[in-house]
Amino acid sequence: MVCLTFDYLLFNFVPLVLGNNEIQCFVLSYLVHNCFGETVESFTSCTGLRLPANCLQDMEKRKRIFRFAIEGKALKAIELTEELTLDLLEKNTDLHFELLSLHYVDLLCCRKCTEAFEFAQSKLAPFGKVEKYVEKLEDFMALLAYEEPEESPMFHLLSLDH
């Protein structure tokens, strides 16, 4: 069975015949994933679709985690994630790495280089055992070499867009 994600539809365009219900479910999935709570409520009342029992409460929890990450409070986002879903970060190491990286970058931006180095040694170094993280770790560590990381060749890592 093929999951109809945006990436799938964009990169594997296949003419599909979708019924109204499939399209509505697809739209609802997008709205829930992106935490558009009020829109979800309005959409479900208009379409008659039903949400899983705790969907709106879970969405609000995810929104809080996302807000912490965007506000540069990555450790708070990690703490709340672990509080709400005990093993999510263990199972999703990419997410865990990204949140830890956000905190590391925040330390660098605040010019707390010693603290950033110690944080990298204790929290990021274990990811160096996994090949897919090595290059990104090297790029993050390279930021320490610059007095003005914003002017380094790796400046893009300081942006929330990375």
N, C-alpha and C positions, 0 to 999 in steps of 0.2 A: 504494500500500500504506500502511495506517495503522499508525503505531508505537503500541503499547499502553503509553503512559506513564501514571503516576498522574494527571497533570494532564488528559490526554485522557479517561481514564475518569471523573474527577470532573466535568469541565465539559462533556463531550459524551456523557452517559450514553446508551448505545445497548445494548439487550439483546444480549449476545454469547453465543454458544455456544462455549466454549473446551474443548478437550480437556485431559486431565491433563498431557500433555507441554507444552502452551503455558503452562499455569498454573505448572508447575514451572520452566520457562525464565524466566518473568516473576519469580518469587520469587528464583531464582538471580541474575538480573540486579540486583535490588534489593540482595541480600546482598553481591554483588561491588562494586557502586557504593559502598556504605556501609562497605566494608572489614571486614566481619565474617568474617575468615579462618577461625576455628575452626568457625563455623557453616556456612560454605561447604563446608569439608571434610566435615563431618558430613552435610550435606544431599546432597552429591554421592555420598557412599558409600551413603546410603539410597535415593536415586532412580536411581542408575546413570548420571546425567548426567556428561558429560565437560567439563572445563575446557580452555580454550586453554593451550598449552604453558607460558607464563610468567605465567599469571594470578595465582597466589598471590604470586610475587615482585613483580610490578607493584603488587599491592594493598598490600604492605608498604611499597613506595616512596611510594605515594600517602598512606598513613597517616602516614608520617614528615613529609611536606609539610604535611598537615592539622594535625598536632600542632604543628609550628613556628608555623603561622598562629594557632592557638588560644592558644598560649603567648605571643603578642605578638612573635614573632621572624619578622616578615614578610619581612625581607631574606634571612634564612636560607631561608625557604620559596621565595622567588624564585630564589635561588642553586641550591638543590637541584632545583627544577623545570627550570631551564635546563640543569643538568648531566645530568639524566635524559632530558629531551625537548627537544632543541635549539630547535625553533621553536614550541613550544606557546604561549608568551606572545605571540609575534608574531602568531600566528593567532587567539588568543583574547584580544583586547584587553580584554574585560570582566573576565576573571580577572586580567590584569596590573594593570588600574586598581584593582580591589578589593584586591589584595595591597599595592600602593603606598599606597593609602588607609589600610590597616591600620597601616602603619608611620608615616604622617603622624599619625594619631590617637594612636598610642603616644607619639610625641614630644610631642604636646600634653599628654597625660596626665602625662608626666614633667616638665612645665613647661619644656621645651626649645623655647621659642617661636622663637628665632632660627634654630635648627637646623631646626625644622619649616617655617619660612618659606623658608629656602634649599632645603630638600628639595622643597617644593611648586614653587618656581621651576624647579628643574632637572629634576624627574621627573614632576610632575603637570601642569605648564603645557602641555606638548605635547598633552595630552588635550583642552585647551580649544578646539582646532581642530575637534573633533568635537561636533556639536550635542547628542548624547545625554548627554554628560558635563558640559556647561556648568553646568546647574543644581546638580548635586551638587558640582562644584568650588566654585561660589559659596557653597554651604552650608558646605563644609569651611573655606573661607577666612574665613567669618564667625566661626568658632570662635576665630580669633586675636584678635578684638576684645574678648574677655572674659578678665578675670583668672581667673575660675573657669568654665572651659568647661562644667563639669557643670551649671551653673546657667543656661546660655544656652538660647534657644529651639531650638537645634540639638543639645541634649544627647544625643538619640537616636543621633547619629552616633558617639558615644563607646562605644557598646555593640557587642559582637560580633554582636548580633542584626541590625544594619543590613545 
